[in-house]
Amino acid sequence: MYRIYSVLIEILAAAVFIIPIMIIYNRIFFHSGKRTVVYTVFGLYFSAILGLAGFPSIKSLNIDFSVNLIPFIDMIPDFVNACLNVLLFVPFGFFLPILWSRFRSMKDAALMGLLTSCVIEISQIFTFRTTDINDLITNTVGTIIGYYIAQYLTGKFTKHMVSDSKDRDFYIICTSVGLIIFF
């Protein structure tokens, strides 16, 4: 429960920066109030992912090479954690194809889930958390599940989509949130 409270505090602290930055980005890049609101929700969700996954902050940098590269080791005994990792990335897989047309293929959405998970896991080398191949697997599975939920709810991406989203917006949001969480 402490971890959840800690992440909620991090999200609120990040929101103090994310919301004004998104308003500025709306004037410079997005040019749409609707997209900016949805992007802000995505940015806050992404800050929650980084907070829960143990993304390092400048005050917590400490190199710790605790790495598990053998798949499925300790996944069954720690089944609850595996399920929580899957659930953590389901919204990621849901947001991607709804917001950005580039991720409307399952392969591209899954690849982005894997790459995002890789960045998070590699960054955990600089914290006291374990870098684990199982997290890559479960996070990617969560992304795929979210993708299929979005596909089902939108009728194969034909309705309820955010139009005119640019791929660069995804990278701007993720980079900005990552920097906010780090600093």
Buried (B, 14 or more C-beta within 10 A) or exposed (E): EEEEEEBEEBBEBBBEBBBEBBEEBBEEBBEBEEBBBBBBBBBBBBBBBBBBBBBBBEEEEEEEEEBBEEEEEBBEEBEEBBEEBBEBBBBBBBBBBBBBBBBBEBEBBBBBBBEBBBBBBEBBBBBEBBBBBBBBBBBBBBBBBBBBBBBEEBEEBEEEBBEEBBEEBBEBBBEBBBEBBBE
